[in-house]
Amino acid sequence: MSTRKWGILLVLCGAIFLEGIDVAMLNVALPSIRADLGLPTGELQWVMSAYVLGYGGFMLLGGRAADLFGRRQMFVFWLAVFLLFSGLGGLATEGWMLILARFITGVAAAFMTPAGLSIITTSFAEGPERNKALLVYSGTAAGGFTVGLVTGGLLTAVDWRWVFFAPVVLSFLILVAALVFVPKSARPDRSGQRVDAAGALTVTAALVLIVLGVERAAHAGIAVSVGTLLAGLAFLAAFLLIERRSAEPLVRLGIFRNGALVRANLSAMLFAAGFFGFQFLVVLYLQELRGWSTLQTSFAMLIIGIDAILSPTLTPRLVTRFGNAKVIFGGLLLAMLSYGLFLPVGADWSYAVMFPSLLILGLAFSLAYGPLTIVATEGIAEEEQGLAGGLLYTAFQFGAALGLSAATAVTVATPHTQTPAALLDGYRAGLLVPFAAAVLAAAIGAFGLRSQRGGTPHTEPDAAAEGMDAPASSVSPVSLASPVSPNSPVSH
C-alpha cells in the first residue's frame, strides 16, 4: 500500500480505536460516577444505554448520509461533534446532563463510524488489499476496547471525569490527521435524492423500543414489557412499509436479497449479543460476588485483548487459506466453547480456571469480527458502501444492546434474595443468554458452509419483480463461503 493509503488507514483506525476505548472506559467508571453524582441504579444504566441507543438507532441514517453528503465531510464533522460532547460529559454536574451528552456522543459515532468504514471500502481495491485493511481496522477496534478497560481503571483512580476528557485529546489529534490524510472528494450528485426522515424515525423508534422491552422484562411486569416490544415491532413494520414505498429509501430492501450480507449481519448481531452480555456478567461476578477491585477486574479481562494481536496477523492467513465462511464459523464455535466453559462458574473459581474461557473468547473475536466486516461490505456497489457499513454496525450495536438487556433481565429475575448463592444462581442463568446467542450464530454461519459445498452461486433475483430496483452499478452478491485468493480480487 502507498504512504497515502497507510495515512488514511491510520486515521480511520484511530477513530475506531477511539470509539472502543470510550465505551470500555465508561463501563469501568460507572460506580465512581454514581458515587459522585448520586445517581440511582435506574438512572445510572442510562449513562451507558443512552450512548448505545443513540449509536445503534441512528446508524442506518449515518450510513445513508455518508453516501448522500460525502464520506469525508460526514466523518470530519461528526468527529468534531464527538469531541465536543465527550468534553461536555466530563463537565456534567447532574445525571441528565451526562445522559444527554452520552446520547449525542452516540449519535455522532453513528454518523462517524459508517462514514469511516465506507472510506476504507472505497479507498482500497476489493480483494487482498481491502481485506488486509479491514482486518487491521477490526483488530484496532478490538484493541481499543481492551486498552480502554485498563486505561479506564487508571483514569478513574484519579478522577472519573478524565474518562471523558482523555477522548477529547485523542479526538483532536485524529481530526487534525483526517484533514491532512483523508483526501477530499467531489460532492455526490444528490439531484432528486433526499434523506428518508420517516424511515430514520421509525427504525430508530423500533430499535429503542425493542431493547427497552427486553430490559424492562425483569422489573416492569410482563404486560409493560410485552406492550413495549409490540410497539417496537409495530414501528419496525411501519419502517418496512415506508421503505418499500419510498422512491429514495433509507434502506433499499433489495439489498437483503444478498444472502451473504444477511448471514453476516445476523451473525454479527448474535455474536455481539453474546460477547457484550458475557463480559458484563463476568465483570459483575468478579466485582459483586468476588469483591475484586476495578483494576483487578480490568487486568483479568485484558487477556481477551489478544484479538488485537491476532486480527491483523493470524486472521488474514486463515482467510487466505480457508475462506471467510470457515474462519467465521470457527470463531463462532470458539465463542460457544468459551461461554460453555464458564456456565458452571463457582463461587470460588481461581483466575486459572477462568483463564481458558477468556483466552478462547479473544481468539473467537479475532476470527469472527474482521471476516464478518469483509463479507458484509464486499461485492456492494460503491454508492451503497455507507449503507452496507450502517447495516453492519447497526447489527453490532443492536445485538450488544439486546444481549446486555437480555442477560441483565435473566440475571436479575433469577435470585429471590441477595445472598452470594442466589447471586451465583443469577449469573449462571444469565450466562445461558450469550451461550444461546453463540449457538444461533453458529447455526447461521453453517449455512454459508452449506452454500459452499453446494457449489451453486447465489444470484440476486430481479429486483424490479417486486418493485425494489437495484442500482444499475450493483455488483453481484458476496458469498459468505467464498475463499479469498491472495493473488487476485475476490469474485463471487
For each residue, the residues with C-beta under 8 A, 3 or more apart:
1: 5 6 9 124 129 132 133
2: 5 6
3: 6 7
4: 7 8 181 183
5: 1 2 8 9 123 124 133
6: 1 2 3 9 10
7: 3 4 10 11 177 180 181
8: 4 5 11 12 119 120 123 181 182 183
9: 1 5 6 12 13 120 133 136 137
10: 6 7 13 14 177 181
11: 7 8 14 15 174 177 178 181 182
12: 8 9 15 16 116 117 119 120 137 182
13: 9 10 16 17 136 137 140
14: 10 11 17 18 140 170 173 174 177
15: 11 12 18 19 75 79 112 113 116 174 178
16: 12 13 19 20 113 116 137 140 141 144
17: 13 14 20 21 140 141 143 144 147 170
18: 14 15 21 22 82 144 167 170 171 174
19: 15 16 22 23 109 112 113 141 144
20: 16 17 23 24 140 141 142 143 144 145 146 147 148
21: 17 18 24 25 144 145 147 148 151 152 166 167 170
22: 18 19 25 26 86 105 109 148 167
23: 19 20 26 27 51 145 148
24: 20 21 27 28 144 145 146 147 148 149 151 152
25: 21 22 28 29 148 149 151 152 155 156 163 166 167
26: 22 23 29 30 47 48 51 102 152 163
27: 23 24 30 48 148 149 152 283
28: 24 25 148 149 152 153 156 163 294 297 298
29: 25 26 32 33 152 155 156 160 163
30: 26 27 33 34 44 47 48
31: 34 35 294
32: 29 35 36 156 160
33: 29 30 36 37 39 44 47 98 160
34: 30 31 37 38 39 41 44
35: 31 32 38
36: 32 33 160
37: 33 34 92 93 94 95 98
38: 34 35
39: 33 34 43 44 47 95
40: 43 44
41: 34 44 45
42: 45 46
43: 39 40 46 47 95 99
44: 30 33 34 39 40 41 47 95
45: 41 42 48 49
46: 42 43 49 50 99
47: 26 30 33 39 43 44 50 51 95 98 99 102
48: 26 27 30 45 51 52 102
49: 45 46 52 53 211 215 401
50: 46 47 53 54 99 100 102 103 106
51: 23 26 47 48 54 55 102 103 105 106 109
52: 48 49 55 56 106 211 397 400 401 404
53: 49 50 56 57 103 106 207 208 211 401
54: 50 51 57 58 102 103 104 105 106 107 109 110
55: 51 52 58 59 106 107 109 110 113 393 397
56: 52 53 59 106 110 207 211 393 394 397 398 400 401
57: 53 54 107 110 203 204 207 208
58: 54 55 61 62 106 107 110 111 200 204
59: 55 56 62 63 110 113 114 390 393 394 397
60: 63 64 199 200 203 250 251 387 390 391 394
61: 58 64 65 110 111 195 200 204 250 390
62: 58 59 65 66 74 78 110 111 112 113 114 115 386 390
63: 59 60 66 67 114 118 386 387 388 389 390 391 393
64: 60 61 67 68 195 196 200 250 251 386 387 390
65: 61 62 68 69 74 111 115 195 386
66: 62 63 69 70 71 74 75 111 114 115 118 385 386 389 390
67: 63 64 71 118 188 383 384 385 386 387
68: 64 65 188 190 193 195
69: 65 66 73 74 187 188 190
70: 66 73 74 185 187 188
71: 66 67 74 75 115 116 118 119 122 185 386
72: 75 76 115 119 178 182 183 184 185
73: 69 70 76 77 187
74: 62 65 66 69 70 71 77 78 111 112 115
75: 15 66 71 72 78 79 112 115 116 119 178 182
76: 72 73 79 80 175 178 179 182
77: 73 74 80 81 111
78: 62 74 75 81 82 108 109 111 112 115
79: 15 75 76 82 83 108 112 171 174 175 178
80: 76 77 83 84 171 175
81: 77 78 84 85 104 107 108
82: 18 78 79 85 86 105 108 109 112 167 171
83: 79 80 86 87 167 168 171 172 175
84: 80 81 87 88
85: 81 82 88 89 101 104 105 108
86: 22 82 83 89 90 101 105 164 165 167 168 171
87: 83 84 90 91 164 165 168
88: 84 85 91 92 97 101
89: 85 86 92 98 101 102 105 164
90: 86 87 161 162 163 164 165 168
91: 87 88 161
92: 37 88 89 95 97 98 101
93: 37 97
94: 37 97 98
95: 37 39 43 44 47 92 98 99
96: 99 100
97: 88 92 93 94 100 101
98: 33 37 47 89 92 94 95 101 102
99: 43 46 47 50 95 96 102 103
100: 50 96 97 103 104
101: 85 86 88 89 92 97 98 104 105
102: 26 47 48 50 51 54 89 98 99 105 106
103: 50 51 53 54 99 100 106 107
104: 54 81 85 100 101 107 108
105: 22 51 54 82 85 86 89 101 102 108 109
106: 50 51 52 53 54 55 56 58 102 103 109 110
107: 54 55 57 58 81 103 104 110 111
108: 78 79 81 82 85 104 105 111 112
109: 19 22 51 54 55 78 82 105 106 112 113
110: 54 55 56 57 58 59 61 62 106 107 113 114 393
111: 58 61 62 65 66 74 77 78 107 108 114 115
112: 15 19 62 74 75 78 79 82 108 109 115 116
113: 15 16 19 55 59 62 109 110 116 117 389 393
114: 59 62 63 66 110 111 117 118 386 389 390 393
115: 62 65 66 71 72 74 75 78 111 112 118 119 386 389
116: 12 15 16 71 75 112 113 119 120
117: 12 113 114 120 121 137 373 377 385 389 392 393
118: 63 66 67 71 114 115 121 122 385 386 388 389
119: 8 12 71 72 75 115 116 122 123 182
120: 8 9 12 116 117 123 124 130 133 134 137
121: 117 118 124 126 130 134 377 380 385 388 389
122: 71 118 119 382 385
123: 5 8 119 120
124: 1 5 120 121 129 130 133
125: 129 130 489
126: 121 130 378 379 489 490
127: 130 131 484 485 488 489 490
128: 131 132 320 484 485 486 487 489
129: 1 124 125 132 133
130: 120 121 124 125 126 127 133 134 374 378
131: 127 128 134 135 316 319 374 484 490
132: 1 128 129 135 136 312 316
133: 1 5 9 120 124 129 130 136 137
134: 120 121 130 131 137 138 370 373 374 377
135: 131 132 138 139 311 312 315 316 319 370 371 374
136: 9 13 132 133 139 140 311 312
137: 9 12 13 16 117 120 133 134 140 141 370 373
138: 134 135 141 142 311 369 370 373
139: 135 136 142 143 307 308 309 310 311 312 315 366 370
140: 13 14 16 17 20 136 137 143 144 308
141: 16 17 19 20 137 138 144 145 369
142: 20 138 139 145 146 305 307 308 311 365 366 369
143: 17 20 139 140 146 147 305 307 308
144: 16 17 18 19 20 21 24 140 141 147 148
145: 20 21 23 24 141 142 148 149 305
146: 20 24 142 143 149 150 301 302 304 305 307 308
147: 17 20 21 24 143 144 150 151 305
148: 20 21 22 23 24 25 27 28 144 145 151 152
149: 24 25 27 28 145 146 152 153 298 301 302 305
150: 146 147 153 154 295 298 299 302
151: 21 24 25 147 148 154 155 166
152: 21 24 25 26 27 28 29 148 149 155 156 163 298
153: 28 149 150 156 157 294 295 297 298
154: 150 151 157 158 295
155: 25 29 151 152 158 159 160 162 163 166
156: 25 28 29 32 152 153 159 160 162 163 294
157: 153 154 294 295
158: 154 155 162
159: 155 156 162
160: 29 32 33 36 155 156 163
161: 90 91 164 165
162: 90 155 156 158 159 165 166
163: 25 26 28 29 90 152 155 156 160 166
164: 86 87 89 90 161 167 168
165: 86 87 90 161 162 168 169
166: 21 25 151 155 162 163 169 170
167: 18 21 22 25 82 83 86 164 170 171
168: 83 86 87 90 164 165 171 172
169: 165 166 172 173
170: 14 17 18 21 166 167 173 174
171: 18 79 80 82 83 86 167 168 174 175
172: 83 168 169 175 176
173: 14 169 170 176 177
174: 11 14 15 18 79 170 171 177 178
175: 76 79 80 83 171 172 178 179
176: 172 173 179 180
177: 7 10 11 14 173 174 180 181
178: 11 15 72 75 76 79 174 175 181 182
179: 76 175 176 182
180: 7 176 177
181: 4 7 8 10 11 177 178
182: 8 11 12 72 75 76 119 178 179
183: 4 8 72
184: 72
185: 70 71 72
186:
187: 69 70 73 190
188: 67 68 69 70 383
189:
190: 68 69 187 193 194
191:
192: 248
193: 68 190 248
194: 190 248
195: 61 64 65 68 200 250
196: 64 199 200 242 243 246 248 249 250
197: 200 201
198: 201 202 242 246
199: 60 196 202 203 239 242 243 246 249 250 251
200: 58 60 61 64 195 196 197 203 204 250
201: 197 198 204 205
202: 198 199 205 206 235 236 238 239 242
203: 57 60 199 200 206 207 235 236 239 250 251
204: 57 58 61 200 201 207 208
205: 201 202 208 209 232 235
206: 202 203 209 210 232 233 235 236 238 239
207: 53 56 57 203 204 210 211 232 394 398 401
208: 53 57 204 205 211 212 232
209: 205 206 212 213 228 229 231 232 235
210: 206 207 213 214 229 232 233 236 402
211: 49 52 53 56 207 208 214 215 398 401 402 405
212: 208 209 215 216 228 232
213: 209 210 216 217 225 226 227 228 229 231 232
214: 210 211 217 225 229 402 405 406 409
215: 49 211 212 218 405 408 409
216: 212 213 219 220 221 224 225 228
217: 213 214 220 222 225 409 413
218: 215 408 409 410 412 413
219: 216 412
220: 216 217 224 225
221: 216 224 225
222: 217 225 226
223: 226 227
224: 216 220 221 227 228
225: 213 214 216 217 220 221 222 228 229
226: 213 222 223 229 230
227: 213 223 224 230 231
228: 209 212 213 216 224 225 231 232
229: 209 210 213 214 225 226 232 233
230: 226 227 233 234
231: 209 213 227 228 234 235
232: 205 206 207 208 209 210 212 213 228 229 235 236
233: 206 210 229 230 236 237
234: 230 231 237 238
235: 202 203 205 206 209 231 232 238 239
236: 202 203 206 210 232 233 239 240
237: 233 234 240 241
238: 202 206 234 235 241 242
239: 199 202 203 206 235 236 242 243
240: 236 237 243 244 253
241: 237 238 244 245
242: 196 198 199 202 238 239 245 246 249
243: 196 199 239 240 246 249 250 251 252 253
244: 240 241 249 253 467 468
245: 241 242
246: 196 198 199 242 243 249 250
247:
248: 192 193 194 196
249: 196 199 242 243 244 246 252 253
250: 60 61 64 195 196 199 200 203 243 246
251: 60 64 199 203 243 255 387 391
252: 243 249 255 384 387 468 470 471
253: 240 243 244 249 256 468
254: 257 460 463 466 468 469 470
255: 251 252 258 261 380 384 387 388 391
256: 253 261 262
257: 254 460 461 463 477
258: 255 261 262 379 380 458 460 477 478
259: 262 263 451 458 477 479 480
260: 263 264 375 379 448 458 477 478 479 480 492
261: 255 256 258 264 265 375 376 380 388 391 477 478
262: 256 258 259 265 266
263: 259 260 266 267 375 444 445 447 448 480
264: 260 261 267 268 328 372 375 376 392 480
265: 261 262 268 269 376 391 392 395
266: 262 263 269 270 395 441 444
267: 263 264 270 271 328 332 368 372 441 444 445
268: 264 265 271 272 372 376 392 395 396 399
269: 265 266 272 273 395 396 398 399 402
270: 266 267 273 274 399 437 438 440 441 444
271: 267 268 274 275 331 332 335 368 369 372 399 437 438 441
272: 268 269 275 276 395 396 397 399 400 403
273: 269 270 276 277 399 400 402 403 406 433 434 437
274: 270 271 277 278 335 339 403 433 434 435 437 438 441
275: 271 272 278 279 335 361 365 400 403 434
276: 272 273 279 280 399 400 403 404
277: 273 274 280 281 403 404 406 407 430 433 434 437
278: 274 275 281 282 338 339 342 361 407 431 434
279: 275 276 282 283 301 304
280: 276 277 283 284 404 407 408
281: 277 278 284 285 407 411 427 430 431 434
282: 278 279 285 286 301 342 354 358
283: 27 279 280 286 287 297 301
284: 280 281 287 288 289 411 427
285: 281 282 288 289 290 345 427
286: 282 283 289 290 292 296 297 300
287: 283 284 290 291 292 293 294 297
288: 284 285 423
289: 284 285 286 347 420 423 424 427
290: 285 286 287
291: 287
292: 286 287 296 297 300
293: 287 296 297
294: 28 31 153 156 157 287 297 298
295: 150 153 154 157 298 299
296: 286 292 293 299 300
297: 28 153 283 286 287 292 293 294 300 301
298: 28 149 150 152 153 294 295 301 302
299: 150 295 296 302
300: 286 292 296 297 303 351 354 358
301: 146 149 279 282 283 297 298 304 358
302: 146 149 150 298 299 305
303: 300 306 355 358 359 362
304: 146 279 301 307 358 359 361 362 365
305: 142 143 145 146 147 149 302 308 309 362
306: 303 309 310 359 362 363 366
307: 139 142 143 146 304 310 311 362 363 365 366 369
308: 139 140 142 143 146 305 311
309: 139 305 306 312 313 366
310: 139 306 307 313 314 315 362 363 366 367
311: 135 136 138 139 142 307 308 314 315 365 366 369 370
312: 132 135 136 139 309 315 316
313: 309 310 316 317
314: 310 311 317 318 366
315: 135 139 310 311 312 318 319 327 366 367 370 371
316: 131 132 135 312 313 319 320
317: 313 314 320 321
318: 314 315 321 322 327 330 367
319: 131 135 315 316 322 323 324 327 370 371 374 483 484
320: 128 316 317 483 484 485 486
321: 317 318 483
322: 318 319 326 327 483
323: 319 326 327 452 481 482 483 484
324: 319 327 328 371 374 375 448 480 481 482 483 484
325: 328 329 445 448 449 451 452 479 480 481 482
326: 322 323 329 330 449 481
327: 315 318 319 322 323 324 330 331 367 368 371
328: 264 267 324 325 331 332 367 368 371 372 375 445 448 480
329: 325 326 332 333 442 445 446 448 449
330: 318 326 327 333 334 367
331: 271 327 328 334 335 363 364 365 366 367 368 369 371
332: 267 271 328 329 335 336 364 368 438 441 442 445
333: 329 330 336 337 442
334: 330 331 337 338 360 361 363 364 367
335: 271 274 275 331 332 338 339 360 361 364 365 368 434 438 441 442
336: 332 333 339 340 435 438 439 442
337: 333 334 340 341 360 364
338: 278 334 335 341 342 357 358 360 361 364
339: 274 278 335 336 342 343 357 361 431 434 435 438
340: 336 337 343 435
341: 337 338 356 357 360
342: 278 282 338 339 345 354 357 431
343: 339 340 428 431 432 435
344: 428
345: 285 342 349 354 424 427 428 431
346: 349 353 424
347: 289 420 421 424
348:
349: 345 346 353 354
350: 353 354
351: 300 354 355
352: 355
353: 346 349 350 356
354: 282 300 342 345 349 350 351 357 358
355: 303 351 352 358 359
356: 341 353 359 360
357: 338 339 341 342 354 360 361
358: 282 300 301 303 304 338 354 355 361 362
359: 303 304 306 355 356 362 363
360: 334 335 337 338 341 356 357 363 364
361: 275 278 304 334 335 338 339 357 358 364 365
362: 303 304 305 306 307 310 358 359 365 366
363: 306 307 310 331 334 359 360 366 367
364: 331 332 334 335 337 338 360 361 367 368
365: 142 275 304 307 311 331 335 361 362 368 369
366: 139 142 306 307 309 310 311 314 315 331 362 363 369 370
367: 310 315 318 327 328 330 331 334 363 364 371
368: 267 271 327 328 331 332 335 364 365 371 372
369: 138 141 142 271 307 311 331 365 366 372 373
370: 134 135 137 138 139 311 315 319 366 373 374
371: 135 315 319 324 327 328 331 367 368 374 375
372: 264 267 268 271 328 368 369 375 376 392
373: 117 134 137 138 369 370 376 377 392
374: 130 131 134 135 319 324 370 371 377 378 484
375: 260 261 263 264 324 328 371 372 378 478 480
376: 261 264 265 268 372 373 388 389 391 392
377: 117 121 134 373 374 380 385 388 389 392
378: 126 130 374 375 478 490 492
379: 126 258 260 475 476 477 478 490 492
380: 121 255 258 261 377 384 385 387 388 474 475 478
381: 384 385 471 473 474 475
382: 122 385 473
383: 67 188 471 473
384: 67 252 255 380 381 387 388 471 474
385: 66 67 117 118 121 122 377 380 381 382 388 389
386: 62 63 64 65 66 67 71 114 115 118 389 390
387: 60 63 64 67 251 252 255 380 384 390 391
388: 63 118 121 255 261 376 377 380 384 385 391 392
389: 63 66 113 114 115 117 118 121 376 377 385 386 392 393
390: 59 60 61 62 63 64 66 114 386 387 393 394
391: 60 63 251 255 261 265 376 387 388 394 395
392: 117 264 265 268 372 373 376 377 388 389 395 396
393: 55 56 59 63 110 113 114 117 389 390 396 397
394: 56 59 60 207 390 391 397 398
395: 265 266 268 269 272 391 392 398 399
396: 268 269 272 392 393 399 400
397: 52 55 56 59 272 393 394 400 401
398: 56 207 211 269 394 395 401 402
399: 268 269 270 271 272 273 276 395 396 402 403 437
400: 52 56 272 273 275 276 396 397 403 404
401: 49 52 53 56 207 211 397 398 404 405
402: 210 211 214 269 273 398 399 405 406
403: 272 273 274 275 276 277 399 400 406 407 433 434 437
404: 52 276 277 280 400 401 407 408
405: 211 214 215 401 402 408 409
406: 214 273 277 402 403 409 410 433
407: 277 278 280 281 403 404 410 411 430 431 433 434
408: 215 218 280 404 405 411 412 430
409: 214 215 217 218 405 406 412 413
410: 218 406 407 413 414 426 429 430 432 433
411: 281 284 407 408 414 426 427 429 430
412: 218 219 408 409 415 426
413: 217 218 409 410 426
414: 410 411 422 425 426 429 430
415: 412 418 419 422 423 425 426
416: 422
417: 422
418: 415 422 423
419: 415 422 423
420: 289 347 423 424
421: 347 424 425
422: 414 415 416 417 418 419 425 426
423: 288 289 415 418 419 420 426 427
424: 289 345 346 347 420 421 427 428
425: 414 415 421 422 428 429
426: 410 411 412 413 414 415 422 423 429 430
427: 281 284 285 289 345 411 423 424 430 431
428: 343 344 345 424 425 431 432
429: 410 411 414 425 426 432
430: 277 281 407 408 410 411 414 426 427 433
431: 278 281 339 342 343 345 407 427 428 434 435
432: 343 410 428 429 435 436
433: 273 274 277 403 406 407 410 430 436 437
434: 273 274 275 277 278 281 335 339 403 407 431 437 438
435: 274 336 339 340 343 431 432 438 439
436: 432 433 439 440
437: 270 271 273 274 277 399 403 433 434 440 441
438: 270 271 274 332 335 336 339 434 435 441 442
439: 336 435 436 442 443
440: 270 436 437 443 444
441: 266 267 270 271 274 332 335 437 438 444 445
442: 329 332 333 335 336 438 439 445 446
443: 439 440 446 447
444: 263 266 267 270 440 441 447
445: 263 267 325 328 329 332 441 442 448 449 480
446: 329 442 443 449 450
447: 263 443 444 450 451 480
448: 260 263 324 325 328 329 445 451 452 479 480 481
449: 325 326 329 445 446 452 453 481
450: 446 447 453 454 481
451: 259 325 447 448 454 456 458 479 480 481
452: 323 325 448 449 455 479 481 482
453: 449 450
454: 450 451
455: 452
456: 451
457: 479 492
458: 258 259 260 451 477 479 492
459: 476 477
460: 254 257 258 463 470 474 476 477
461: 257 465 466
462: 465
463: 254 257 460 466 468 469 470
464: 467 468 469
465: 461 462
466: 254 461 463
467: 244 464
468: 244 252 253 254 463 464
469: 254 463 464
470: 252 254 460 463 474
471: 252 381 383 384 474
472:
473: 381 382 383
474: 380 381 384 460 470 471
475: 379 380 381
476: 379 459 460 492
477: 257 258 259 260 261 379 458 459 460 492
478: 258 260 261 375 378 379 380 482 490 492
479: 259 260 325 448 451 452 457 458 482 492
480: 259 260 263 264 324 325 328 375 445 447 448 451
481: 323 324 325 326 448 449 450 451 452
482: 323 324 325 452 478 479 490 491 492
483: 319 320 321 322 323 324
484: 127 128 131 319 320 323 324 374 490
485: 127 128 320 488 489 490
486: 128 320
487: 128
488: 127 485 491
489: 125 126 127 128 485
490: 126 127 131 378 379 478 482 484 485
491: 482 488
492: 260 378 379 457 458 476 477 478 479 482
